[in-house]
Structures are given as C-alpha cells and as structure tokens.
Amino acid sequence: MNDLELEITSKAYNDIEIMSDYIAKDNKTAATKFVKLFYKTFKTLCKHPYLGKSREDFTYLDVKFYIVKRNYLIIYRTIDNKTLRILRILTTYQEVCSIL
C-alpha cells in the first residue's frame, strides 16, 4: 500500500497553533519539538492509517483516534484509501464528545 496523501483541516491547524503558542510561553524549544512530533506522527499515520482506534463511545462519526504523548488525540479519517484527513488535535482534558 502506498502512503496516503496528508490533508490537514483548518481546525486541526488552529488546534496545533493554540497548543504550541501555549507551550511557547514557557519554552519555545519545547513548542517547536511539539509541532515536529505531530508532523512526524502524521507521516506515520499516512503509512499506517489503521494505527488509530474507532471510538463509538465518543462519536458515531467514521473517525479514528490516535494518542500522542498520553494527553493529545489526533482525530482523523481516511478518504477513499487515498487521503488521510486530520480533523482535529485535542487534549484529553477537553470534552471530546461535545467538540466532535
């Protein structure tokens, strides 16, 4: 299977920006590492889109959840086995069910 193309929604971009800005207030280097970690994870998910788990207890939507560093959720879906669409990046402290 070829790698899926990556598509990141504007909401997901905004999620990353908000989180990295918050981290950068205390440590700009950590914020940069944080963003790089997510893009590295996106590449991994493009190669292995079935790593994430479906969570019917969170949502009826056809999405998968992938946990990063215990406190962050990448919420994504595959489109026609060609594209990996990153929908949101949320923390486990947020009300995930109500946001989706």
Secondary structure, 3 states (H helix, E strand, C coil): CCCCEEEECHHHHHHHHHHHHHHHCCCHHHHHHHHHHHHHHHHHHHHCHHHCECCCCCCCCCCEEEEECCCEEEEEEEECCCEEEEEEEEECCCCHHHHC
